[in-house]
Amino acid sequence: MALALVLAACGNTGTPFKVVRVFPEDGYLGFRQDDTIEVVFNAPANAASLSAAYRSDSDGLRPDQVALALLGDGRVLRIIPNHPLPYSPDENRLRFHFVLGTELTDQHGRHLAAPLSVTFTTLRTRRAALLSDAAFDGVVIQASGGVQYQVVANGGVVAAGDGDHDEVYRGFLAFPWPQDLAEPLSAELRLYAPAKNGSPFQNLGRLAFELMDLGERLGAADFLEGPLIPAQRFEDGSGFTVGQYLTYEVSSYAEEAFARGLARLDLRLSFETNTNNDQTEDAVLFYAREASSVDPDLLPTLLLTYLAP
């Protein structure tokens, strides 16, 4: 009984002092600036031994560039860089490395059973030209009087405006995220307009690009559904040229869609005025993903710059 009490008081000194968990683990890709480097031990560490045990030659993690903090009873070590670790500005990964050597002891003087060596990378910057999803590209048409709707999906064009019977066109585009997207940085929508019929900008006002959530498929209800946020991007016609690429900055939409956990960037194109009731078509037409007979470079494209592991 006396021997058991002595062993309990000494913290069961027969158990090796070791690391039981570490984040990021060795080989981890995509460490974020708001992540925390944390090492968990099976026994409280001795703070006085930390400085001799910690080593790193990586800029940003060198001993004079970090704070070493033991939390609680000393079982959790946080390595806190003085400045956020940088992300790679291109496709190449930035690697960081640190070691906790066996100089580290616990509060009973036991040395770390084995050194801990961790190499990890921060996020990197990637760029992609994303084609729209043909399953969502399309037009929802509201018939004159607003009581009937027609969904024209998988067609060759996306249109917005009104028709010669005062029906109203609203166009839709959707761009699935790349699988490795960690955070969007900037987004530019690139469209090609093969035609403009009538005088849509003079008669119907500005063309609005609206952020939507189209769910599992494009439907008639998407004509009337309100946008997720008020429209922030417009085409007033002053720079609209048929037969040329048109580009629109939509970074705020990409950030909002990603923050909401949406699987795509869904956009609706509609004019400020549905129809001017003159029974004359006023509309703009853009090539859609299904325009298979045209040069692939003319298809709707989202130029996305983003962070990835």
BELPEKA-V353086 format. One record per residue. N is the residue number from 1. RES is the residue in three letters. PHI is phi in whole degrees, -180 to 180 (none if undefined). Layout:
# BELPEKA-V353086
n=N res=RES phi=PHI
n=N res=RES phi=PHI
This chain:
# BELPEKA-V353086
n=1 res=MET phi=none
n=2 res=ALA phi=-62
n=3 res=LEU phi=-65
n=4 res=ALA phi=-63
n=5 res=LEU phi=-67
n=6 res=VAL phi=-64
n=7 res=LEU phi=-64
n=8 res=ALA phi=-64
n=9 res=ALA phi=-66
n=10 res=CYS phi=-87
n=11 res=GLY phi=78
n=12 res=ASN phi=54
n=13 res=THR phi=-68
n=14 res=GLY phi=-78
n=15 res=THR phi=-84
n=16 res=PRO phi=-62
n=17 res=PHE phi=-83
n=18 res=LYS phi=-150
n=19 res=VAL phi=-84
n=20 res=VAL phi=-107
n=21 res=ARG phi=-161
n=22 res=VAL phi=-145
n=23 res=PHE phi=-137
n=24 res=PRO phi=-73
n=25 res=GLU phi=-76
n=26 res=ASP phi=-60
n=27 res=GLY phi=90
n=28 res=TYR phi=-66
n=29 res=LEU phi=-113
n=30 res=GLY phi=94
n=31 res=PHE phi=-62
n=32 res=ARG phi=-97
n=33 res=GLN phi=-68
n=34 res=ASP phi=-97
n=35 res=ASP phi=-79
n=36 res=THR phi=-124
n=37 res=ILE phi=-81
n=38 res=GLU phi=-141
n=39 res=VAL phi=-120
n=40 res=VAL phi=-114
n=41 res=PHE phi=-106
n=42 res=ASN phi=-88
n=43 res=ALA phi=-153
n=44 res=PRO phi=-61
n=45 res=ALA phi=-85
n=46 res=ASN phi=-90
n=47 res=ALA phi=-59
n=48 res=ALA phi=-67
n=49 res=SER phi=-96
n=50 res=LEU phi=-65
n=51 res=SER phi=-63
n=52 res=ALA phi=-75
n=53 res=ALA phi=-89
n=54 res=TYR phi=-87
n=55 res=ARG phi=-140
n=56 res=SER phi=-163
n=57 res=ASP phi=-105
n=58 res=SER phi=-81
n=59 res=ASP phi=-61
n=60 res=GLY phi=106
n=61 res=LEU phi=-123
n=62 res=ARG phi=-60
n=63 res=PRO phi=-52
n=64 res=ASP phi=-83
n=65 res=GLN phi=-113
n=66 res=VAL phi=-136
n=67 res=ALA phi=-111
n=68 res=LEU phi=-109
n=69 res=ALA phi=-128
n=70 res=LEU phi=-91
n=71 res=LEU phi=-105
n=72 res=GLY phi=58
n=73 res=ASP phi=-85
n=74 res=GLY phi=104
n=75 res=ARG phi=-83
n=76 res=VAL phi=-118
n=77 res=LEU phi=-109
n=78 res=ARG phi=-110
n=79 res=ILE phi=-104
n=80 res=ILE phi=-114
n=81 res=PRO phi=-63
n=82 res=ASN phi=-66
n=83 res=HIS phi=-134
n=84 res=PRO phi=-56
n=85 res=LEU phi=-67
n=86 res=PRO phi=-72
n=87 res=TYR phi=-91
n=88 res=SER phi=-72
n=89 res=PRO phi=-79
n=90 res=ASP phi=-145
n=91 res=GLU phi=-69
n=92 res=ASN phi=-72
n=93 res=ARG phi=-84
n=94 res=LEU phi=-92
n=95 res=ARG phi=-105
n=96 res=PHE phi=-129
n=97 res=HIS phi=-143
n=98 res=PHE phi=-146
n=99 res=VAL phi=-132
n=100 res=LEU phi=-110
n=101 res=GLY phi=-84
n=102 res=THR phi=-74
n=103 res=GLU phi=-66
n=104 res=LEU phi=-70
n=105 res=THR phi=-124
n=106 res=ASP phi=-91
n=107 res=GLN phi=-76
n=108 res=HIS phi=-108
n=109 res=GLY phi=88
n=110 res=ARG phi=-76
n=111 res=HIS phi=-80
n=112 res=LEU phi=-56
n=113 res=ALA phi=-62
n=114 res=ALA phi=-150
n=115 res=PRO phi=-65
n=116 res=LEU phi=-103
n=117 res=SER phi=-124
n=118 res=VAL phi=-130
n=119 res=THR phi=-120
n=120 res=PHE phi=-147
n=121 res=THR phi=-124
n=122 res=THR phi=-91
n=123 res=LEU phi=-65
n=124 res=ARG phi=-121
n=125 res=THR phi=-99
n=126 res=ARG phi=-126
n=127 res=ARG phi=-132
n=128 res=ALA phi=-143
n=129 res=ALA phi=-104
n=130 res=LEU phi=-98
n=131 res=LEU phi=-82
n=132 res=SER phi=-70
n=133 res=ASP phi=-91
n=134 res=ALA phi=-60
n=135 res=ALA phi=-70
n=136 res=PHE phi=-113
n=137 res=ASP phi=-60
n=138 res=GLY phi=170
n=139 res=VAL phi=-132
n=140 res=VAL phi=-109
n=141 res=ILE phi=-110
n=142 res=GLN phi=-98
n=143 res=ALA phi=-68
n=144 res=SER phi=-55
n=145 res=GLY phi=98
n=146 res=GLY phi=73
n=147 res=VAL phi=-112
n=148 res=GLN phi=-127
n=149 res=TYR phi=-131
n=150 res=GLN phi=-129
n=151 res=VAL phi=-100
n=152 res=VAL phi=-110
n=153 res=ALA phi=-102
n=154 res=ASN phi=58
n=155 res=GLY phi=-92
n=156 res=GLY phi=-86
n=157 res=VAL phi=-137
n=158 res=VAL phi=-112
n=159 res=ALA phi=-122
n=160 res=ALA phi=-142
n=161 res=GLY phi=141
n=162 res=ASP phi=-133
n=163 res=GLY phi=-107
n=164 res=ASP phi=-78
n=165 res=HIS phi=-116
n=166 res=ASP phi=65
n=167 res=GLU phi=-70
n=168 res=VAL phi=-114
n=169 res=TYR phi=-106
n=170 res=ARG phi=-129
n=171 res=GLY phi=-98
n=172 res=PHE phi=-137
n=173 res=LEU phi=-137
n=174 res=ALA phi=-140
n=175 res=PHE phi=-126
n=176 res=PRO phi=-66
n=177 res=TRP phi=-71
n=178 res=PRO phi=-66
n=179 res=GLN phi=-63
n=180 res=ASP phi=-98
n=181 res=LEU phi=-65
n=182 res=ALA phi=-105
n=183 res=GLU phi=-169
n=184 res=PRO phi=-76
n=185 res=LEU phi=-106
n=186 res=SER phi=-154
n=187 res=ALA phi=-147
n=188 res=GLU phi=-130
n=189 res=LEU phi=-88
n=190 res=ARG phi=-120
n=191 res=LEU phi=-126
n=192 res=TYR phi=-124
n=193 res=ALA phi=-103
n=194 res=PRO phi=-80
n=195 res=ALA phi=-157
n=196 res=LYS phi=-136
n=197 res=ASN phi=-105
n=198 res=GLY phi=72
n=199 res=SER phi=-128
n=200 res=PRO phi=-63
n=201 res=PHE phi=-73
n=202 res=GLN phi=-75
n=203 res=ASN phi=-96
n=204 res=LEU phi=-120
n=205 res=GLY phi=88
n=206 res=ARG phi=-83
n=207 res=LEU phi=-89
n=208 res=ALA phi=-101
n=209 res=PHE phi=-104
n=210 res=GLU phi=-117
n=211 res=LEU phi=-82
n=212 res=MET phi=-128
n=213 res=ASP phi=-125
n=214 res=LEU phi=-85
n=215 res=GLY phi=64
n=216 res=GLU phi=-86
n=217 res=ARG phi=-163
n=218 res=LEU phi=-74
n=219 res=GLY phi=-139
n=220 res=ALA phi=-61
n=221 res=ALA phi=-63
n=222 res=ASP phi=-69
n=223 res=PHE phi=-65
n=224 res=LEU phi=-96
n=225 res=GLU phi=-58
n=226 res=GLY phi=-71
n=227 res=PRO phi=-68
n=228 res=LEU phi=-66
n=229 res=ILE phi=-139
n=230 res=PRO phi=-57
n=231 res=ALA phi=-57
n=232 res=GLN phi=-120
n=233 res=ARG phi=-124
n=234 res=PHE phi=-136
n=235 res=GLU phi=-118
n=236 res=ASP phi=-94
n=237 res=GLY phi=96
n=238 res=SER phi=-68
n=239 res=GLY phi=-111
n=240 res=PHE phi=-85
n=241 res=THR phi=-131
n=242 res=VAL phi=-67
n=243 res=GLY phi=85
n=244 res=GLN phi=-136
n=245 res=TYR phi=-69
n=246 res=LEU phi=-122
n=247 res=THR phi=-121
n=248 res=TYR phi=-137
n=249 res=GLU phi=-78
n=250 res=VAL phi=-130
n=251 res=SER phi=-60
n=252 res=SER phi=-64
n=253 res=TYR phi=-67
n=254 res=ALA phi=-61
n=255 res=GLU phi=-64
n=256 res=GLU phi=-67
n=257 res=ALA phi=-62
n=258 res=PHE phi=-67
n=259 res=ALA phi=-63
n=260 res=ARG phi=-82
n=261 res=GLY phi=79
n=262 res=LEU phi=-76
n=263 res=ALA phi=-82
n=264 res=ARG phi=-147
n=265 res=LEU phi=-98
n=266 res=ASP phi=-103
n=267 res=LEU phi=-127
n=268 res=ARG phi=-118
n=269 res=LEU phi=-111
n=270 res=SER phi=-151
n=271 res=PHE phi=-84
n=272 res=GLU phi=-62
n=273 res=THR phi=-109
n=274 res=ASN phi=-61
n=275 res=THR phi=-155
n=276 res=ASN phi=-100
n=277 res=ASN phi=57
n=278 res=ASP phi=-106
n=279 res=GLN phi=54
n=280 res=THR phi=-133
n=281 res=GLU phi=-70
n=282 res=ASP phi=-128
n=283 res=ALA phi=-156
n=284 res=VAL phi=-112
n=285 res=LEU phi=-126
n=286 res=PHE phi=-121
n=287 res=TYR phi=-63
n=288 res=ALA phi=-106
n=289 res=ARG phi=-59
n=290 res=GLU phi=-80
n=291 res=ALA phi=-77
n=292 res=SER phi=-69
n=293 res=SER phi=-86
n=294 res=VAL phi=-104
n=295 res=ASP phi=-58
n=296 res=PRO phi=-55
n=297 res=ASP phi=-67
n=298 res=LEU phi=-93
n=299 res=LEU phi=-77
n=300 res=PRO phi=-60
n=301 res=THR phi=-138
n=302 res=LEU phi=-108
n=303 res=LEU phi=-90
n=304 res=LEU phi=-112
n=305 res=THR phi=-107
n=306 res=TYR phi=-152
n=307 res=LEU phi=-94
n=308 res=ALA phi=-145
n=309 res=PRO phi=-62
